[in-house]
């Protein structure tokens, strides 16, 4: 696939699309002499403002928004770290959240945001640090006032500095056994270039070595802030429902006091790689099973000619997956599982073009052939000219994607734009490099000419290299070796690679031509049942909100056999993966053109999903259904899929401890869940013939639950489902038979015992991982409007205090959070903590201690605070869907769970309006308070390598009073009563 970065994409809606709009349709926003190009359907107002202190701002007025947001991009990243203080820029990012002169109470910013329906975060990259938040729209003024203090007068108390170094260290600890971090290999470059730096920082760099050099980290932090953070290096985006004039007044008032020291923008000329870092083959040993080949070339940054978009053109072709493509050939040979191509790390001064190939075991043995075929394909591109029709097709797709881009969460939008403001001129802040408009064969050829054997860096990762390496990466301890690969060697690989028919792709048949909106008479706000037969049920929801030429389809194939055993679950998974594998050569073009599809297993069988432009959606869906009806097991592809799944199961034990506690919790609560080790064992014994025998039985009893939404007419939806039934059920030799009423599947959740604390201790599956983790789950109730809002309100009020106490104050670990949990309508609270500081039993005690502290906070809450929190939650509940995916996700959730409460939000808001503070306190006292008689607790404890002794102690000791140790998950599950299932229950019966 093409992995090029898409700077302006709304999340989940890549810039892919359709027939080009007329130039006159490109809307523009007048902003002080600058026209900002915006999508033609975009009704939002935009204004560029430069404050007297040189802070450049973009104001976005959206009267329809429920959420306001802001992002500040500062042109200071870890490339600016002083030598010997690695991680200082990242550490400063952490520290600015603590307190300010105007708001000296620690954590008051984050607390305000959380209590007003928002979220906040930041990230530090090579040359930028980005701070951002969102909040209920009516709370923007006060939120901005707090946010602005980051850049005016932050406080960095000695105590907070000391504590937060531990948080940075914990964040780094989390990454030490993560292959994406371990494989970055940034140190293999010029030591004088900042690309060589370790950007995260840890206790050693920020505390130990600083002290050895006689440095006071706090003073260095303040010095760094004072000398680097200047208003002229900042770009601010503010998104709200106010008018542009009001937003301008707000920004001018809140941000005018940021100092402008006239700091010259930082620049880092030159490329990180000199000649000694090229023509190399690096073999590295990852943590996880699998073989990955990364081929990189230093290139001229695409940003210098983004209107021509040469990297977009080249990555489209090298990353293509259709017939004749490099991936198509590697897959046919059984050598590759996936391929991605595109511009990787880049700035204005340097860039890398990368091709990343995940190899099969056989592909690992043919690495030289795979590299040879890659260079042969590059030669094909270099010598076959640059066909203009390919550029025109890409331009069409990108323009349609831009003009019909879904509205996304404002928080993502402002981060994208503030980042773009650092790079692009104002007219292109919204487009960035997503829409090439000038066809330049020379620009394309120039990049192709840089993709040579003399310019290459090859990184080859596999556990097979264990014991064959002689070097160790300094920050993550990755074992690796380096050897030279001169051009003559690669030319030999090219010559010896198999002769295959590599060629350019055919024209894309999935580019939408009909972008008209359907005229639908049913102006309904919720789905309704359009059609029902013994074979299927069709829910339908026309687009009455978004008015885009897009549709959304879900089809759940309910097959009772799919979850009847670990073997059945694994075979169903293999079937769906093979189906996707067979479709890829044909349907890859659909994804390029903005029509996305997936076939995945789920807890009732398997599911087909489609979302995107509706024009060619029926064609694609009928192809998928046809493949199901005609499915045959190809032994060669079965072997590749089995091998990939085997590695996934082998890598299960390398999941982070917090992911392991989440897995154990689901395994204990869901009566139908199969353990990973039993599924792994089943997979190891399976052959292609087993799938061939299984499939007729899987489909022999099937019911299809369908949901069609968006720009699609009801008659067309009915026609599609009739076609599906005809192909699968009504053919002369039909694949599927109807499901009898007694066979409809339910999902049942374990009911915990009141007044009892269950706990499950386990050693971390990866014995090298020093991190431990706790999941402290408090089960409260089954789906009930009143109790739902009480739980949600409690979680809203407790979220930030829990984070502040457990992470910021006690420094238990980087991951420390409180959130709601919902298992098929069974609700509760869960605390999740990952730590090297304390063992899980100790973490459990800290959670209980926090709840005692929180109890007094709750009891002392004023009526005004209570009402403010209720209003914030009402605003969150009333937040409008921004696109068809969001709307469909909610409605489909109600359908698939069987609850069918399409008016859930309205009902919950009505309940909130009637809520009294005493009811919240009663709910806390009954279900959450320490030692509450009705309290139901499940404590999942995963012990890391540092806490082995504590694990031995807890399993040997008798359980404390009112506690019960779970020693066998399945005995526990079988012994407990279950909550009733909404599937097939009252929710469905009333229909």
Steps between C-alpha positions, in 0.01 A plus 500: 500500500592862462614614846560866421408739782178693449533813707148636473294184504207478735556185710361194328440673168818501293527747218366276228215580266331579171425715196672839527284796595509809279766746609236763580349266757808523720382718786735746657503691825620859488748552780676830491608477139559122508256251354493165677378230266234291668269214393207628298246347740675649805271758663749596771658845514879542503712802589875545522615742770849609605520644851733790590735248662538322159285202602330376181148363555227334299147547633228255395135585562255209487155599635393134491780362715443349844871481574753780497871429460840664482851398403829683544790377289837622627797481263714332765552124508755256634747601227547805727596292807830618651781246469501278806139577596317262270123528531490858636252630238272202567535550875405867461185391313404294807577779747286769337187307603567540872430856612542868413530828684134582425378146582747377764298199615663195349299331225231773487521520117446127442233489770306784339518337155391158632210645700373685193478203268843530344837337458853629482836375378830596339784346300863583431648420159834578339434869431160573659314471827121506472262568792127455445161453665130484433215601731124553494450803278358728772815454709754618241565841659616369837681204344701733272591721794653200677662369182664835421685491833716214366669761285482806731612409852515127584615390846752220524531417868800287609264232636299480177820486291633209707171310476452555129847373408369170638198525266730553200707203614185288534395602149841386373476174699176431316686530168806288579342175382304657213637417154389826331724688748779241505528488122527874435885475488537881486854471636620359166558844356734797531566564871507874434144499362216523758323206328750297704340610829295302752182707521301340783741537789510291817610513865861448399517787248286750691610428859808279545725631220379856551615485864831341399561806283403735782178602324172583675233356268238749617722799429595354160129450428418863583799620297388288203143633524612863528739477207293284263128567554432823312167617354648539151573124496142406591192428287158498667171356371177569691174329400170611654136581443551876554518742209842572350493849655435357847765232457748767393424711807538192717836402354636852505400530865632162617823463302635856470727455805709219350855632472651558158877491534540508121655155506637402162329177383712195569635326193698181461657508156658201340393137482537264798669242279844554355655255252617265779136445602389397149541169318451313829303194607401506867381175655308556824334268751141602592303396807214350299487220247491608137732618224500860381702657222533881495668655198574873537652768282582860595310720255418862428207586733165486322392815689727705274282410200174395667283644220665252262478219758772272358510276811123458487526381139790263569361355824167439324679278246760325718237444771230378259353155565310431177601266220855554370610691810806416705284380792283291266812315379652459847167371630462259205847363577394453864766741627311800637211566740484877449681786331493873572678778314529873555690789643594422860686729739529843341557868557567790264871410507498123466275206423496124456297296254425158643363167383402265785433135417377247756648171385377144539742230618561414135541868416766522772698244299453712185585846637752562221242408235240729662745794499595412142135510391453836676790654311376342179162669554673833571691458173167440325372831640822679402491374141128489414444874519243658732154438350287809557182294538636358829561851635155611379339202673683579825404865473136405452507269802673759719276790395184302560639388835568860599165639393294215646711450810295404803487738789706352781560580866617864532791391721654303212425777252678772699809283558531428127462864406736645762762251379436604139537868594865439587570371149258629236386847386160613637305421182600132540455457876196275447627317192869463592653243264186290463402631154766511226398742225801538269610209284881506487672198343834658593415519872389134496811393309726689740367300797519173305862579419574515873364147558825332398713213630773753581267696728328220690474398866350154565372403845414131539329389821453140612543289812699262279792742540530422873863408571617642164535866601791685659364847588248644748286810449569737793149603611282191451763225510411364154752245368613571143781469249604711200647386172573673173281449191672672207298564180667203331341263755152647446545487121579130543177456703306676223651275234430182697145585607229291330357626171151630580250715311531829689292775341315822577144480638190511284259797527304499827139392438393599853550875465150636566332680210153551646530729801138609498286486815197267504160645566372298794143548621547343845639791703552288811748565780547136604525167312190298426451143386459511124478126430483179698506137383601172666840552336582860581393825659571839343526821700504823303597859584510759220742792518310795646802678653820485297391526135804328354513238221600229747339193652564260785417129499531239774409135451531263795497134399368319809645148485464301827780261405754784484551521877419144598864411576850651479548313171181652356599850607842461336358351179251786471789743538704320231197506267454878530871566448508280191193679367675838539812348345310379192324836457812714527622491139161623379378716788822683591399768249176555693694600811726730295184668366341552842283188532607296802402144580584236756399141579578405859397236754287610795329338798205374294671393179647753261428850380522686169548878525501760222530876524579769247365632172176323416545513120684163463409352839245252366750367246752434775246348740369259237858395426559424869177296523596316182836407650324360810268290283783365285762475772769239447800439722828562320767299680783746426309800637370298798864428594594869484200604712566224753863606529402866557242403763752270671738794544217714638420237762871457582523877545201511736733464797682819400191713554551771759390397852207747496378327182534162672279605794235623256514162323462304826208717607312436174580129520351480850187703431398370154371144524568441129860621484766242417852537644781590260710196586216257416440678170875490429509128570201445269666702222820297514310181408288643219544421132338647189268199479364579848380839376351340188304259719400766754367770270184325372405430862576860606271647234238225523322696771513874439299812574612839364441818702544802270525875538498738202549873557585810304456594137306193398132463412279250687411304186866462413577376852220243474619398154855444626383275785271309268803439277702382803224255596470377141873432472552342842164339585294462183751371244447147356778380728479749785790567735289619795193367676278706734565508871225356717363731777653294779849538356529880514807590700505683830793661677497443874720679753609361838331656804742559787412438865384794713727582792782282365835595346624250243866524408703321233881513525708393200860539388559719196510283189824669397747427780736771370239771561564681828163679494211372711136593446173514690142512378266576791146447370187601691188349344193715562192413290345387174381756243263739675453865402513645852794290616686557173504876553596463867796283399601733218480804729707327765764409238502856368553647849759240603707471180741790549539470880592132451757583233645784705526301824615166360732629231604859570516487881579137582686437170381141483553488125448674165174308443258576786138556411137465602235429240162337450468142383213358296478127422186442291303740719653393833657816639766590751813701581855387441834633621797403280857556623832380354798534728856398582477688831250282685369145462132450401377418852654826615343683205166352605546650845581840342173486304308432821686786667406732213133401532510597869644839404248540219217420740559824690531693170159369398335567835638855509397587144291817492165513323653738244782254424250216469283697259805602298605136462145399403488777237836387361374142468176616336707695245706187432186289454347757263810518282392459139645233274760651269486240223323185390755273669433651844123487456507145370733379774242604762195356322678181402611455862136506611405251229787255552460498878123459469422799724339705217493817712534736205382783725761414766664843501171687536386267779829539686493880467144502641622288793794735559274804511310337790807373684571601859839510671372264770429236234862515381627463856261208561623333178861544615420371850318193365738395221841669521584607856765290672332212689153584363283193568379475137843563345617248238874500430725312259871578540720373216869507595783437253841483668805615303859389536574741784219357713551123478545465876177690568319265260627195691382656825147578384435155351630328814310713750139435595252752358420797728147532645222563245742398224519198272799406284417374151734211425312362198331747266266245343385347830429854619307581184293182516418549867358852467147604398468701179322819407223460247576577136326780312545307179182312440361645822238766567671753275450280195168347607320833507546513123 
